């Protein structure tokens, strides 16, 4: 990673977004989308109804000329984009379910995927609650290589967030199909090899048809995160893998029994990885990664479900041992 290029690109995104926000009286995210589209269009400033003003147009042109994003590595672009997403979340006071997934969590996802998936064929990776897209950006830069073909699908119901993800993924030159719709409705997508998501936690506000979801609560509103896990499994290929980020407290609640029971009926619960405590402000905010697998001719249920706590990525020796322990566990369980 070239920190100078990251800082340069971040400053271009920040300064131009603030100019457009002020000039158009928009939200920061709307301005970020606008400036991203300008940058993709070779620095051409989009003007509508005389705005932004000629003076602001010239200022933007000068800012865009400071760096050519196409000369930057995918990792450098991603780091700058992550910084601007953190700024956007603060500027627009994004609700918790819309916050970008932190880079460290995305990197941990990528290590786990690398351990569980062979990548001996093209991999279709999907996120049914893609949000700002930050989790997929990290997976793209961490997992992509010359001998791996990756394609991505993102589904998002929020029109502003899907527009943001469309613009930022274009800045990343990332192969992705985005769908603006409710992920719990029928989806026209190809079967998925790897399902991932930083799940929005809460109640699903829409009424569900009878027996549409096995994880639905019979009376009252159902949990959207349970429904999204079930939906994700529906679209997984046989033997496909799913990695879901959930509050750790989910696994301690009585209701989780129905979720785990459904997963076991169509697949296997292979592991639960607790994230490092130092990544969270308190016990209540701690999160864990659920690892599930769709049933198929090559999948087996681990005799001993993997329950582990990841050390911080900064503790390199401990993290290396953690990955080695998972590799040994897979071998002992006969999981390939």
C-alpha positions, 0 to 999 in steps of 0.5 A, spaced: 500 500 500 502 506 498 500 511 503 501 517 499 497 515 494 491 513 499 492 520 502 492 524 495 486 520 493 482 521 499 483 528 499 480 529 492 474 525 494 473 529 500 475 536 498 470 535 492 465 532 496 464 538 500 464 542 495 459 539 491 455 538 498 455 546 499 454 547 492 448 543 491 445 543 498 446 535 498 447 530 503 455 528 503 453 521 500 449 524 494 455 529 493 460 523 494 456 519 488 456 525 484 464 526 485 465 519 484 461 519 477 465 526 475 472 522 476 470 516 472 468 521 467 475 523 466 474 529 471 468 532 467 463 536 472 456 534 471 452 540 471 444 541 472 440 547 472 446 551 472 449 548 478 454 547 481 457 554 479 462 556 474 467 558 480 465 551 483 466 547 476 473 550 476 475 548 483 473 541 482 476 541 475 483 543 479 482 538 484 480 532 480 487 534 476 491 532 482 491 525 481 489 519 476 485 514 480 486 509 474 494 509 476 493 507 483 492 499 485 486 496 487 488 496 494 490 504 494 483 505 491 480 501 497 483 504 502 481 511 500 474 509 499 474 506 506 476 513 509 471 517 505 466 512 507 467 513 515 467 520 513 460 519 510 457 515 516 459 521 520 457 527 516 450 524 514 449 520 521 448 513 518 444 508 522 448 502 525 445 498 519 448 502 514 455 503 517 460 501 513 463 494 515 470 495 518 476 493 514 479 488 519 472 485 519 473 484 511 480 482 512 478 476 517 472 474 512 477 473 506 482 469 511 476 464 513 474 464 505 481 462 503 481 457 508 474 454 506 474 455 499 478 451 494 478 457 488 479 451 483 474 454 479 470 461 478 467 464 484 461 467 485 460 471 491 454 475 493 452 479 499 444 480 500 445 486 504 450 490 500 449 497 504 455 501 502 459 495 499 465 496 503 465 488 505 465 486 498 471 491 496 475 488 501 474 481 499 475 483 492 482 486 493 484 481 498 482 475 494 483 477 487 489 474 483 491 473 476 489 465 477 482 467 480 476 469 477 471 472 482 464 475 480 460 479 485 453 480 486 450 485 491 443 486 493 440 493 497 433 496 498 436 503 499 436 507 493 442 511 495 446 506 498 445 502 491 447 508 488 453 509 492 456 502 491 455 502 484 459 508 483 465 506 488 465 499 485 466 502 478 472 506 481 474 500 484 474 497 477 470 491 480 466 486 477 459 486 480 452 486 478 448 490 483 440 489 484 436 494 487 430 490 491 428 487 497 433 481 498 427 477 501 423 477 494 424 472 489 431 474 486 433 473 478 441 471 480 445 465 478 447 460 483 452 463 488 458 459 491 460 464 497 454 468 501 457 473 505 453 479 509 454 484 515 447 482 517 442 488 518 439 486 525 432 488 527 425 486 525 423 485 518 417 491 517 413 487 511 408 482 512 410 475 510 406 470 506 404 464 510 410 459 510 414 463 505 420 462 510 421 457 515 425 462 520 419 466 520 416 468 527 408 465 527 406 471 530 408 478 530 414 481 526 420 476 524 427 477 525 430 480 518 437 477 519 434 470 520 430 471 514 436 473 510 440 467 512 435 463 510 434 466 503 442 466 502 442 459 503 436 458 498 441 461 493 447 457 494 449 452 490 450 445 493 456 445 497 456 452 497 459 456 503 456 462 507 459 467 512 455 471 516 456 477 521 452 477 527 451 480 534 455 475 539 448 475 543 444 472 537 447 465 539 445 466 546 438 467 545 433 462 545 430 464 538 437 462 535 435 455 536 430 455 530 435 458 526 440 453 527 435 448 526 433 450 519 440 451 517 441 444 519 435 442 515 438 444 508 446 445 510 451 444 516 453 449 521 460 448 521 463 454 525 462 460 529 468 465 530 468 470 535 471 477 533 477 480 538 474 483 544 478 490 543 474 491 536 468 493 540 466 498 545 463 493 550 460 486 551 453 488 548 456 490 541 461 484 540 460 480 534 461 473 531 462 470 524 457 464 523 460 459 518 454 455 514 455 450 508 449 448 503 448 440 503 451 437 497 455 431 495 462 434 497 459 437 504 459 433 511 457 436 518 463 437 522 463 432 528 465 438 532 463 445 530 469 450 530 468 455 536 474 459 536 475 467 538 480 470 533 486 474 535 487 481 533 490 481 526 496 486 529 498 480 533 501 476 527 504 470 531 497 469 534 493 470 528 498 465 524 497 460 530 489 461 529 489 460 522 493 454 523 489 451 528 483 452 523 487 448 518 488 442 523 481 442 525 478 442 518 483 436 516 481 432 523 474 433 521 475 431 514 472 437 511 475 439 504 
